[in-house]
């Protein structure tokens, strides 16, 4: 971002119910969240709404939320209208994205935008008001900017 490397820690529960009870452990102190639903599956949209409700209850309005309609390559079988998903995202203070993990469409842009939004919120929070709670300001200050070091440069996934 702007010539600097940003370190993100990402937890992926894949929406599996067996991990639901562990949710608070994963997202405590988080600055951003990506909540993904399948545009061809109404049940996944309902579950995404439940995750968002839980995130908002645990982390308040300071978290940067992204709601992602995945499988945009299957537009012909869409059951969640885009307008409905976008309206819901707006109602909870989130931004809506359309992606296709299969085609790698919109994924990189999503992560870049999320990171920019988190950094922007962090900058505003740390340089802005002094009347914020310490929990909020501590959470917002923890986005590590990593100095660029070409000798340690890693490419690819999971390195």
Secondary structure, 3 states (H helix, E strand, C coil): CCCCEECCCCCCCCCCHHHHHHHHHHHCCCCEEEEEEECCCHHHHHHHHHHHHHHHHHHHHHCEEEEEEECHHHHHHCCCCHHHHHHHHHHCCCEEEECECCCCECHHHHHHHHHHHHHHHHHHHHHCCCCCCHHHHHHHCCCCEECCCHHHCCCCCCC
